[in-house]
């Protein structure tokens, strides 16, 4: 065989040379001439079919078509991982209540782009689950909405922390705007939650 040292430059994996079984070659000097034998006649070919049992083809179920969930109306970019849920007859929130909400979140060092404001009026459970699953959040504020089952039975203005998310249930913004005691309770809860 020729020199194979150059292969190391092309092939970096280890190579193994397997010697083939060599058939012994007769030594011509010591062998006697063989008599010529007649070659056997080819026999007629016979066709034999083997019948085997084949398993029935298995049916493969196609994955179900994805279910489209109508997104809730939202505003903000959720920059500080805070979702605010409201219940409003407007598309998102009435202007005076939106101004009040932005003052409330401004008091805890948040601006409108830091939160994700979502109107949950007539929202289904799947819409709420999709909203929470698609938006990373550490804080959740619910103003006058009972769409979250985790907050059912929780007193308003009491912070609830299942897992790693701090949740706060509060009265509707329209009630908070006109009641000083509710404003104080909200402020105390927000200080505990954010500051």
N, C-alpha and C positions, 0 to 999 in steps of 0.2 A: 504494500500500500504506500501511497505517497505521503509526504510529510504533511501532517494536519495541524501543525502548530498555529497556522494563520487563522484557524477557526475560532480561537479564543477572542479574536478581535470582533467577530461578527455575532457569536452566540455566547451569551453570558451565563446561561443555565448550565448545570452539569450535564455532560453527555456520557452515555454508557454505550459501549460497543458490545453487541451480543453476537457471538459467533454462531453461525448457522451449523446445523448438523451436517457434517460433510459425509457424503456417501463414499465409501472406500472405492478407490479406482484400482482396477486390477493391474498388477505389475505385468507388463507385457513379456518380460523375459522369463518369468516362471510359469506362465499359464500355458496350458495345453490348448490347442485349437479345439474349439467346441463344434460339436456336430450341429448342423443346421436342423432345427426342429420345425415342424410345421406349426404355423400359427393357428391358434384355435379360431374356428369360424364364429363370427359374431352371432349371438342369439337374437331372436326377435325380441324387440322391446315390448314389455308389458306395462300397461298403465294401471297403477293401483291408486285408488282414492281412499284416503283415510277420512272418516267422518268423525268429527269431534264436536263436543258440546261447546257452544259459544254463549257466553253470558249475554243476556239481553242488554241492549244499549241503555245506559243510564240517562235519565233526563236531567238536564242542567237547567236550573231555574235562573232566569236573568234577574239581575238586581232590579228592585223596584225603582220606578222613575222618581227622581227627586221631587219632593213636595215644595211648591213655591209658597213662601210665607210673605204676605204683604207687609212691607216694612212700616214701622210707626213713624209719624212725622217727628223729626228731630232738628235740633240746632246746636251748634258748638262742635268743638273738635276733641273733647275729652282728653285734653293735654295733661291734666292732673288726676286722671282716672276716677272721676266722680260723675255718677249718673243721677240726674234729678228727674223723678217721675211726677207728672201733674195730671190732673183731670180737668180738661177745659172743653167748652163748647166751640171755641175757636179752633183754627187749624193747629196752632201750637199753644199760644197762651195770649190772653188779653193784654194789651199794652200796659195798663196801670199795674197789673199783677206781675208782668214781666219786669217792669222797673223795680217793683218791690223785691222780686226774687234776685235781681242783679245786685241790689243794695245788700241783701242778706248774704249772698255769697262773697260780695266784696268785703264784708266785715270779717270774713275768715280767710282773707288774702287769696281770693279766687276771682277770675274775670270770666266773662261769658264764653271765651274760647277754651277755658280750662275745664269746663263741664260739658256734659252731653244732656241737653234738655229734651225730654220725650213726653209727648202727649199720649196718655194711656186710655183715653176715653174709648169704650167699646173694644178694647184690645183683648184678644184671646190669649190663652195660656201659651200657645205655641209662639205667638208674636213676642211675648215678654221673654220667653226662654231664648228665642233667637237674638233679641236685643242684648240680653245679658251675656250670651255666649260669644257674640261677635264683637263686643266692646269690653276691653280689659278695664276692670274697676276695682278700687279699694274701698270706696265710699258710695253709699246709695241713700238718697233722700227721697221719701215718698210723701208728697203733699196732697192729702185728701183722696188717695186712691188705695183700694184694697186688692189690687191685682196680684200682689206677692203673697203667697200662702205662708211664707216664713214670718211675715209681720202680723198675721192674724193672731189675735189674743195678746199682742204686745201693747203695752200702754203707750199712748202718744208721748213723744219727747224722751223716750227711754231708748238708749242705744242697744241694739241687738247685734251680737257678733257671731254669726255662724261661720265657721272656718276662718277665712282671712279677709272677710268683707265686713265693714262696719255699716250697719243699716239703721236708719232713723225714720220713724213714722211720725208724721206731723199732720195737723189739721189742714184743711184747704187754705190756700193763700188768701182767699177773700175773707175768711174768718180771722186769720192772723193779722190782716191789715187793720181790722177794726177792734181788736182785743189786745190791750196792753199786757195782760197776764200771759197770754199765749206768746206774745213777742218775747217776754222775759224768759219763759220756759224754753222757747226755741233757741234764744241766744245762749242760755246756759248749756243746752245739749250740744250746740254747734261748737262752743268753746271746748267742751270735753272731747268732741269728736276730732276736731281739726287742730286746735292750738295746744 
